């Protein structure tokens, strides 16, 4: 029956949140986890969890020692060729072929554009399974589940008693207490706590201002800067 529906183009199962339709009820269940934030497939070696079993199986390869795909630019190795391609595109390439229709900002992947557009539309795809609250970002839902419904793992710093909802943020926080900055700029002596901060800093050395204001076309190094500028620009035009 399902096979015949697929050929006929019938999609009887509809998502109640975004109205997207599916041929199989199983696909609808998997899709609904995007809105609920539910990730039932958890890695037993680390804190990561996934919405689909196939994603967990792919992730488990990260823990395997065999990583045959090596980056020729930084010698970092990967267990899958797709991960190497993503690494090269995100870390070593300045190409940003995808743009936002609202403000003109350029991005490296279509997924980054889809996430960015929420800033303009106000979309909140992550809904709480216990109450009517919805959130723009998944980490906001996780914090809400922990603080409002006592669901999840709370990590506490032994030094300052600060609480965290995810292991990555907890580790970065501990590094700050220890003064450890493992990410070093290749162009200058500056060091950083996170790879993200290092990437932001390296934009200064590249001279590439990838973010443009959709109103005046002025360009900036950082997304946060262009967002602030865009609001001021829009305010001036409205006066």
C-alpha positions as protocol buffer text, in pm:
chain_id: "A"
residue {
  index: 1
  type: UNK
  ca { x: 0 y: 0 z: 0 }
}
residue {
  index: 2
  type: UNK
  ca { x: 278 y: 242 z: 97 }
}
residue {
  index: 3
  type: UNK
  ca { x: 474 y: 151 z: -217 }
}
residue {
  index: 4
  type: UNK
  ca { x: 169 y: 224 z: -432 }
}
residue {
  index: 5
  type: UNK
  ca { x: 109 y: 557 z: -253 }
}
residue {
  index: 6
  type: UNK
  ca { x: 468 y: 653 z: -330 }
}
residue {
  index: 7
  type: UNK
  ca { x: 415 y: 594 z: -703 }
}
residue {
  index: 8
  type: UNK
  ca { x: 85 y: 782 z: -697 }
}
residue {
  index: 9
  type: UNK
  ca { x: 241 y: 1074 z: -513 }
}
residue {
  index: 10
  type: UNK
  ca { x: 1 y: 1040 z: -220 }
}
residue {
  index: 11
  type: UNK
  ca { x: 118 y: 1175 z: 115 }
}
residue {
  index: 12
  type: UNK
  ca { x: -159 y: 1114 z: 368 }
}
residue {
  index: 13
  type: UNK
  ca { x: 46 y: 1189 z: 680 }
}
residue {
  index: 14
  type: UNK
  ca { x: 65 y: 1562 z: 763 }
}
residue {
  index: 15
  type: UNK
  ca { x: 277 y: 1739 z: 1025 }
}
residue {
  index: 16
  type: UNK
  ca { x: 52 y: 1943 z: 1255 }
}
residue {
  index: 17
  type: UNK
  ca { x: 327 y: 2202 z: 1311 }
}
residue {
  index: 18
  type: UNK
  ca { x: 449 y: 2292 z: 961 }
}
residue {
  index: 19
  type: UNK
  ca { x: 197 y: 2105 z: 737 }
}
residue {
  index: 20
  type: UNK
  ca { x: 468 y: 1909 z: 557 }
}
residue {
  index: 21
  type: UNK
  ca { x: 329 y: 1578 z: 425 }
}
residue {
  index: 22
  type: UNK
  ca { x: 474 y: 1226 z: 411 }
}
residue {
  index: 23
  type: UNK
  ca { x: 400 y: 895 z: 245 }
}
residue {
  index: 24
  type: UNK
  ca { x: 475 y: 686 z: 555 }
}
residue {
  index: 25
  type: UNK
  ca { x: 376 y: 740 z: 916 }
}
residue {
  index: 26
  type: UNK
  ca { x: 732 y: 647 z: 1019 }
}
residue {
  index: 27
  type: UNK
  ca { x: 868 y: 940 z: 818 }
}
residue {
  index: 28
  type: UNK
  ca { x: 624 y: 1172 z: 992 }
}
residue {
  index: 29
  type: UNK
  ca { x: 736 y: 1045 z: 1335 }
}
residue {
  index: 30
  type: UNK
  ca { x: 1101 y: 1105 z: 1242 }
}
residue {
  index: 31
  type: UNK
  ca { x: 1021 y: 1452 z: 1102 }
}
residue {
  index: 32
  type: UNK
  ca { x: 824 y: 1555 z: 1414 }
}
residue {
  index: 33
  type: UNK
  ca { x: 1144 y: 1525 z: 1619 }
}
residue {
  index: 34
  type: UNK
  ca { x: 1268 y: 1840 z: 1442 }
}
residue {
  index: 35
  type: UNK
  ca { x: 994 y: 2035 z: 1619 }
}
residue {
  index: 36
  type: UNK
  ca { x: 1002 y: 1855 z: 1953 }
}
residue {
  index: 37
  type: UNK
  ca { x: 1381 y: 1837 z: 1982 }
}
residue {
  index: 38
  type: UNK
  ca { x: 1354 y: 1469 z: 2075 }
}
residue {
  index: 39
  type: UNK
  ca { x: 1673 y: 1271 z: 2006 }
}
residue {
  index: 40
  type: UNK
  ca { x: 1613 y: 911 z: 2120 }
}
residue {
  index: 41
  type: UNK
  ca { x: 1932 y: 762 z: 1973 }
}
residue {
  index: 42
  type: UNK
  ca { x: 2216 y: 844 z: 2212 }
}
residue {
  index: 43
  type: UNK
  ca { x: 2586 y: 761 z: 2178 }
}
residue {
  index: 44
  type: UNK
  ca { x: 2708 y: 558 z: 2476 }
}
residue {
  index: 45
  type: UNK
  ca { x: 3061 y: 699 z: 2441 }
}
residue {
  index: 46
  type: UNK
  ca { x: 2980 y: 1070 z: 2451 }
}
residue {
  index: 47
  type: UNK
  ca { x: 2695 y: 1313 z: 2513 }
}
residue {
  index: 48
  type: UNK
  ca { x: 2568 y: 1335 z: 2154 }
}
residue {
  index: 49
  type: UNK
  ca { x: 2216 y: 1223 z: 2063 }
}
residue {
  index: 50
  type: UNK
  ca { x: 2038 y: 1193 z: 1728 }
}
residue {
  index: 51
  type: UNK
  ca { x: 1689 y: 1190 z: 1579 }
}
residue {
  index: 52
  type: UNK
  ca { x: 1760 y: 888 z: 1356 }
}
residue {
  index: 53
  type: UNK
  ca { x: 1942 y: 560 z: 1412 }
}
residue {
  index: 54
  type: UNK
  ca { x: 2131 y: 605 z: 1084 }
}
residue {
  index: 55
  type: UNK
  ca { x: 2278 y: 932 z: 1208 }
}
residue {
  index: 56
  type: UNK
  ca { x: 2395 y: 758 z: 1525 }
}
residue {
  index: 57
  type: UNK
  ca { x: 2559 y: 481 z: 1322 }
}
residue {
  index: 58
  type: UNK
  ca { x: 2747 y: 740 z: 1116 }
}
residue {
  index: 59
  type: UNK
  ca { x: 2850 y: 922 z: 1433 }
}
residue {
  index: 60
  type: UNK
  ca { x: 2994 y: 605 z: 1589 }
}
residue {
  index: 61
  type: UNK
  ca { x: 3260 y: 603 z: 1318 }
}
residue {
  index: 62
  type: UNK
  ca { x: 3399 y: 919 z: 1479 }
}
residue {
  index: 63
  type: UNK
  ca { x: 3505 y: 710 z: 1778 }
}
residue {
  index: 64
  type: UNK
  ca { x: 3681 y: 455 z: 1559 }
}
residue {
  index: 65
  type: UNK
  ca { x: 4059 y: 493 z: 1525 }
}
residue {
  index: 66
  type: UNK
  ca { x: 4052 y: 437 z: 1149 }
}
residue {
  index: 67
  type: UNK
  ca { x: 4031 y: 780 z: 983 }
}
residue {
  index: 68
  type: UNK
  ca { x: 4158 y: 739 z: 626 }
}
residue {
  index: 69
  type: UNK
  ca { x: 4043 y: 1078 z: 494 }
}
residue {
  index: 70
  type: UNK
  ca { x: 4310 y: 1336 z: 572 }
}
residue {
  index: 71
  type: UNK
  ca { x: 4291 y: 1709 z: 505 }
}
residue {
  index: 72
  type: UNK
  ca { x: 4586 y: 1824 z: 293 }
}
residue {
  index: 73
  type: UNK
  ca { x: 4572 y: 2173 z: 447 }
}
residue {
  index: 74
  type: UNK
  ca { x: 4584 y: 2097 z: 820 }
}
residue {
  index: 75
  type: UNK
  ca { x: 4637 y: 1717 z: 841 }
}
residue {
  index: 76
  type: UNK
  ca { x: 4316 y: 1666 z: 1038 }
}
residue {
  index: 77
  type: UNK
  ca { x: 4171 y: 1321 z: 968 }
}
residue {
  index: 78
  type: UNK
  ca { x: 3813 y: 1198 z: 929 }
}
residue {
  index: 79
  type: UNK
  ca { x: 3635 y: 864 z: 922 }
}
residue {
  index: 80
  type: UNK
  ca { x: 3408 y: 968 z: 632 }
}
residue {
  index: 81
  type: UNK
  ca { x: 3483 y: 1151 z: 307 }
}
residue {
  index: 82
  type: UNK
  ca { x: 3169 y: 1365 z: 351 }
}
residue {
  index: 83
  type: UNK
  ca { x: 3304 y: 1494 z: 683 }
}
residue {
  index: 84
  type: UNK
  ca { x: 3633 y: 1588 z: 514 }
}
residue {
  index: 85
  type: UNK
  ca { x: 3446 y: 1778 z: 242 }
}
residue {
  index: 86
  type: UNK
  ca { x: 3241 y: 1962 z: 505 }
}
residue {
  index: 87
  type: UNK
  ca { x: 3558 y: 2045 z: 700 }
}
residue {
  index: 88
  type: UNK
  ca { x: 3734 y: 2191 z: 394 }
}
residue {
  index: 89
  type: UNK
  ca { x: 3428 y: 2398 z: 298 }
}
residue {
  index: 90
  type: UNK
  ca { x: 3371 y: 2535 z: 649 }
}
residue {
  index: 91
  type: UNK
  ca { x: 3729 y: 2587 z: 768 }
}
residue {
  index: 92
  type: UNK
  ca { x: 3954 y: 2641 z: 467 }
}
residue {
  index: 93
  type: UNK
  ca { x: 3724 y: 2791 z: 204 }
}
residue {
  index: 94
  type: UNK
  ca { x: 3603 y: 3151 z: 180 }
}
residue {
  index: 95
  type: UNK
  ca { x: 3333 y: 3063 z: -74 }
}
residue {
  index: 96
  type: UNK
  ca { x: 2983 y: 3162 z: 38 }
}
residue {
  index: 97
  type: UNK
  ca { x: 2751 y: 3068 z: -250 }
}
residue {
  index: 98
  type: UNK
  ca { x: 2424 y: 3090 z: -54 }
}
residue {
  index: 99
  type: UNK
  ca { x: 2259 y: 3421 z: 30 }
}
residue {
  index: 100
  type: UNK
  ca { x: 1973 y: 3539 z: 251 }
}
residue {
  index: 101
  type: UNK
  ca { x: 1682 y: 3690 z: 55 }
}
residue {
  index: 102
  type: UNK
  ca { x: 1602 y: 3923 z: 345 }
}
residue {
  index: 103
  type: UNK
  ca { x: 1937 y: 4093 z: 411 }
}
residue {
  index: 104
  type: UNK
  ca { x: 2180 y: 3966 z: 146 }
}
residue {
  index: 105
  type: UNK
  ca { x: 2421 y: 3801 z: 389 }
}
residue {
  index: 106
  type: UNK
  ca { x: 2625 y: 3521 z: 233 }
}
residue {
  index: 107
  type: UNK
  ca { x: 2668 y: 3172 z: 379 }
}
residue {
  index: 108
  type: UNK
  ca { x: 2871 y: 2859 z: 310 }
}
residue {
  index: 109
  type: UNK
  ca { x: 2580 y: 2612 z: 325 }
}
residue {
  index: 110
  type: UNK
  ca { x: 2207 y: 2612 z: 256 }
}
residue {
  index: 111
  type: UNK
  ca { x: 2150 y: 2485 z: 611 }
}
residue {
  index: 112
  type: UNK
  ca { x: 2318 y: 2799 z: 751 }
}
residue {
  index: 113
  type: UNK
  ca { x: 2080 y: 3012 z: 543 }
}
residue {
  index: 114
  type: UNK
  ca { x: 1777 y: 2819 z: 669 }
}
residue {
  index: 115
  type: UNK
  ca { x: 1883 y: 2872 z: 1029 }
}
residue {
  index: 116
  type: UNK
  ca { x: 1967 y: 3239 z: 971 }
}
residue {
  index: 117
  type: UNK
  ca { x: 1628 y: 3314 z: 813 }
}
residue {
  index: 118
  type: UNK
  ca { x: 1464 y: 3246 z: 1151 }
}
residue {
  index: 119
  type: UNK
  ca { x: 1612 y: 3577 z: 1270 }
}
residue {
  index: 120
  type: UNK
  ca { x: 1400 y: 3755 z: 1008 }
}
residue {
  index: 121
  type: UNK
  ca { x: 1083 y: 3542 z: 1021 }
}
residue {
  index: 122
  type: UNK
  ca { x: 1077 y: 3479 z: 1395 }
}
residue {
  index: 123
  type: UNK
  ca { x: 1009 y: 3108 z: 1330 }
}
residue {
  index: 124
  type: UNK
  ca { x: 1032 y: 2885 z: 1637 }
}
residue {
  index: 125
  type: UNK
  ca { x: 1046 y: 2524 z: 1515 }
}
residue {
  index: 126
  type: UNK
  ca { x: 1142 y: 2365 z: 1849 }
}
residue {
  index: 127
  type: UNK
  ca { x: 837 y: 2301 z: 2068 }
}
residue {
  index: 128
  type: UNK
  ca { x: 826 y: 2173 z: 2425 }
}
residue {
  index: 129
  type: UNK
  ca { x: 652 y: 1836 z: 2467 }
}
residue {
  index: 130
  type: UNK
  ca { x: 530 y: 1936 z: 2814 }
}
residue {
  index: 131
  type: UNK
  ca { x: 387 y: 2284 z: 2754 }
}
residue {
  index: 132
  type: UNK
  ca { x: 303 y: 2528 z: 2475 }
}
residue {
  index: 133
  type: UNK
  ca { x: 642 y: 2708 z: 2471 }
}
residue {
  index: 134
  type: UNK
  ca { x: 833 y: 2716 z: 2141 }
}
residue {
  index: 135
  type: UNK
  ca { x: 1192 y: 2818 z: 2068 }
}
residue {
  index: 136
  type: UNK
  ca { x: 1401 y: 2944 z: 1779 }
}
residue {
  index: 137
  type: UNK
  ca { x: 1711 y: 2736 z: 1869 }
}
residue {
  index: 138
  type: UNK
  ca { x: 1751 y: 2382 z: 1998 }
}
residue {
  index: 139
  type: UNK
  ca { x: 1981 y: 2482 z: 2285 }
}
residue {
  index: 140
  type: UNK
  ca { x: 1702 y: 2711 z: 2411 }
}
residue {
  index: 141
  type: UNK
  ca { x: 1464 y: 2413 z: 2421 }
}
residue {
  index: 142
  type: UNK
  ca { x: 1719 y: 2202 z: 2609 }
}
residue {
  index: 143
  type: UNK
  ca { x: 1767 y: 2474 z: 2869 }
}
residue {
  index: 144
  type: UNK
  ca { x: 1390 y: 2514 z: 2905 }
}
residue {
  index: 145
  type: UNK
  ca { x: 1339 y: 2138 z: 2951 }
}
residue {
  index: 146
  type: UNK
  ca { x: 1603 y: 2130 z: 3221 }
}
residue {
  index: 147
  type: UNK
  ca { x: 1502 y: 2445 z: 3410 }
}
residue {
  index: 148
  type: UNK
  ca { x: 1122 y: 2423 z: 3375 }
}
residue {
  index: 149
  type: UNK
  ca { x: 1055 y: 2049 z: 3360 }
}
residue {
  index: 150
  type: UNK
  ca { x: 1367 y: 1900 z: 3522 }
}
residue {
  index: 151
  type: UNK
  ca { x: 1438 y: 1696 z: 3208 }
}
residue {
  index: 152
  type: UNK
  ca { x: 1798 y: 1645 z: 3104 }
}
residue {
  index: 153
  type: UNK
  ca { x: 2142 y: 1648 z: 3262 }
}
residue {
  index: 154
  type: UNK
  ca { x: 2264 y: 1941 z: 3470 }
}
residue {
  index: 155
  type: UNK
  ca { x: 2642 y: 1982 z: 3483 }
}
residue {
  index: 156
  type: UNK
  ca { x: 2780 y: 2187 z: 3773 }
}
residue {
  index: 157
  type: UNK
  ca { x: 3121 y: 2354 z: 3793 }
}
residue {
  index: 158
  type: UNK
  ca { x: 3297 y: 2258 z: 4118 }
}
residue {
  index: 159
  type: UNK
  ca { x: 3483 y: 2592 z: 4123 }
}
residue {
  index: 160
  type: UNK
  ca { x: 3202 y: 2847 z: 4081 }
}
residue {
  index: 161
  type: UNK
  ca { x: 2887 y: 2626 z: 4097 }
}
residue {
  index: 162
  type: UNK
  ca { x: 2765 y: 2750 z: 3758 }
}
residue {
  index: 163
  type: UNK
  ca { x: 2526 y: 2507 z: 3586 }
}
residue {
  index: 164
  type: UNK
  ca { x: 2532 y: 2391 z: 3224 }
}
residue {
  index: 165
  type: UNK
  ca { x: 2290 y: 2200 z: 3003 }
}
residue {
  index: 166
  type: UNK
  ca { x: 2547 y: 2057 z: 2759 }
}
residue {
  index: 167
  type: UNK
  ca { x: 2888 y: 1894 z: 2791 }
}
residue {
  index: 168
  type: UNK
  ca { x: 3059 y: 2115 z: 2530 }
}
residue {
  index: 169
  type: UNK
  ca { x: 2976 y: 2440 z: 2708 }
}
residue {
  index: 170
  type: UNK
  ca { x: 3081 y: 2283 z: 3038 }
}
residue {
  index: 171
  type: UNK
  ca { x: 3426 y: 2185 z: 2901 }
}
residue {
  index: 172
  type: UNK
  ca { x: 3484 y: 2533 z: 2755 }
}
residue {
  index: 173
  type: UNK
  ca { x: 3390 y: 2686 z: 3090 }
}
residue {
  index: 174
  type: UNK
  ca { x: 3644 y: 2467 z: 3274 }
}
residue {
  index: 175
  type: UNK
  ca { x: 3914 y: 2575 z: 3028 }
}
residue {
  index: 176
  type: UNK
  ca { x: 3847 y: 2937 z: 3125 }
}
residue {
  index: 177
  type: UNK
  ca { x: 3913 y: 2856 z: 3491 }
}
residue {
  index: 178
  type: UNK
  ca { x: 4235 y: 2680 z: 3392 }
}
residue {
  index: 179
  type: UNK
  ca { x: 4338 y: 2956 z: 3150 }
}
residue {
  index: 180
  type: UNK
  ca { x: 4372 y: 2704 z: 2868 }
}
residue {
  index: 181
  type: UNK
  ca { x: 4337 y: 2847 z: 2517 }
}
residue {
  index: 182
  type: UNK
  ca { x: 4403 y: 2554 z: 2281 }
}
residue {
  index: 183
  type: UNK
  ca { x: 4321 y: 2731 z: 1952 }
}
residue {
  index: 184
  type: UNK
  ca { x: 4616 y: 2932 z: 1813 }
}
residue {
  index: 185
  type: UNK
  ca { x: 4604 y: 3171 z: 1519 }
}
residue {
  index: 186
  type: UNK
  ca { x: 4850 y: 3078 z: 1243 }
}
residue {
  index: 187
  type: UNK
  ca { x: 4899 y: 3445 z: 1148 }
}
residue {
  index: 188
  type: UNK
  ca { x: 4965 y: 3597 z: 1492 }
}
residue {
  index: 189
  type: UNK
  ca { x: 5029 y: 3485 z: 1854 }
}
residue {
  index: 190
  type: UNK
  ca { x: 4668 y: 3521 z: 1966 }
}
residue {
  index: 191
  type: UNK
  ca { x: 4501 y: 3221 z: 2132 }
}
residue {
  index: 192
  type: UNK
  ca { x: 4135 y: 3136 z: 2189 }
}
residue {
  index: 193
  type: UNK
  ca { x: 3917 y: 2911 z: 2402 }
}
residue {
  index: 194
  type: UNK
  ca { x: 3702 y: 2787 z: 2111 }
}
residue {
  index: 195
  type: UNK
  ca { x: 3749 y: 2709 z: 1741 }
}
residue {
  index: 196
  type: UNK
  ca { x: 3459 y: 2941 z: 1665 }
}
residue {
  index: 197
  type: UNK
  ca { x: 3635 y: 3242 z: 1821 }
}
residue {
  index: 198
  type: UNK
  ca { x: 3950 y: 3155 z: 1628 }
}
residue {
  index: 199
  type: UNK
  ca { x: 3754 y: 3145 z: 1300 }
}
residue {
  index: 200
  type: UNK
  ca { x: 3604 y: 3486 z: 1374 }
}
residue {
  index: 201
  type: UNK
  ca { x: 3947 y: 3629 z: 1450 }
}
residue {
  index: 202
  type: UNK
  ca { x: 4100 y: 3488 z: 1129 }
}
residue {
  index: 203
  type: UNK
  ca { x: 3852 y: 3690 z: 922 }
}
residue {
  index: 204
  type: UNK
  ca { x: 4056 y: 3998 z: 1015 }
}
residue {
  index: 205
  type: UNK
  ca { x: 4367 y: 3846 z: 856 }
}
residue {
  index: 206
  type: UNK
  ca { x: 4181 y: 3734 z: 543 }
}
residue {
  index: 207
  type: UNK
  ca { x: 4056 y: 4085 z: 468 }
}
residue {
  index: 208
  type: UNK
  ca { x: 3728 y: 3935 z: 344 }
}
residue {
  index: 209
  type: UNK
  ca { x: 3414 y: 4109 z: 468 }
}
residue {
  index: 210
  type: UNK
  ca { x: 3151 y: 3847 z: 389 }
}
residue {
  index: 211
  type: UNK
  ca { x: 2847 y: 4008 z: 553 }
}
residue {
  index: 212
  type: UNK
  ca { x: 2668 y: 4289 z: 370 }
}
residue {
  index: 213
  type: UNK
  ca { x: 2389 y: 4518 z: 486 }
}
residue {
  index: 214
  type: UNK
  ca { x: 2078 y: 4461 z: 276 }
}
residue {
  index: 215
  type: UNK
  ca { x: 1989 y: 4832 z: 290 }
}
residue {
  index: 216
  type: UNK
  ca { x: 2314 y: 5018 z: 220 }
}
residue {
  index: 217
  type: UNK
  ca { x: 2548 y: 4739 z: 98 }
}
residue {
  index: 218
  type: UNK
  ca { x: 2814 y: 4828 z: 355 }
}
residue {
  index: 219
  type: UNK
  ca { x: 3020 y: 4516 z: 434 }
}
residue {
  index: 220
  type: UNK
  ca { x: 3141 y: 4373 z: 765 }
}
residue {
  index: 221
  type: UNK
  ca { x: 3360 y: 4094 z: 898 }
}
residue {
  index: 222
  type: UNK
  ca { x: 3112 y: 3967 z: 1158 }
}
residue {
  index: 223
  type: UNK
  ca { x: 2747 y: 3862 z: 1139 }
}
residue {
  index: 224
  type: UNK
  ca { x: 2664 y: 4023 z: 1474 }
}
residue {
  index: 225
  type: UNK
  ca { x: 2804 y: 4356 z: 1351 }
}
residue {
  index: 226
  type: UNK
  ca { x: 2599 y: 4361 z: 1031 }
}
residue {
  index: 227
  type: UNK
  ca { x: 2284 y: 4267 z: 1225 }
}
residue {
  index: 228
  type: UNK
  ca { x: 2337 y: 4561 z: 1460 }
}
residue {
  index: 229
  type: UNK
  ca { x: 2415 y: 4791 z: 1167 }
}
residue {
  index: 230
  type: UNK
  ca { x: 2106 y: 4669 z: 975 }
}
residue {
  index: 231
  type: UNK
  ca { x: 1875 y: 4762 z: 1266 }
}
residue {
  index: 232
  type: UNK
  ca { x: 2028 y: 5111 z: 1291 }
}
residue {
  index: 233
  type: UNK
  ca { x: 2006 y: 5153 z: 913 }
}
residue {
  index: 234
  type: UNK
  ca { x: 1639 y: 5052 z: 911 }
}
residue {
  index: 235
  type: UNK
  ca { x: 1567 y: 5292 z: 1197 }
}
residue {
  index: 236
  type: UNK
  ca { x: 1723 y: 5584 z: 1011 }
}
residue {
  index: 237
  type: UNK
  ca { x: 1522 y: 5508 z: 698 }
}
residue {
  index: 238
  type: UNK
  ca { x: 1198 y: 5494 z: 895 }
}
residue {
  index: 239
  type: UNK
  ca { x: 1252 y: 5839 z: 1052 }
}
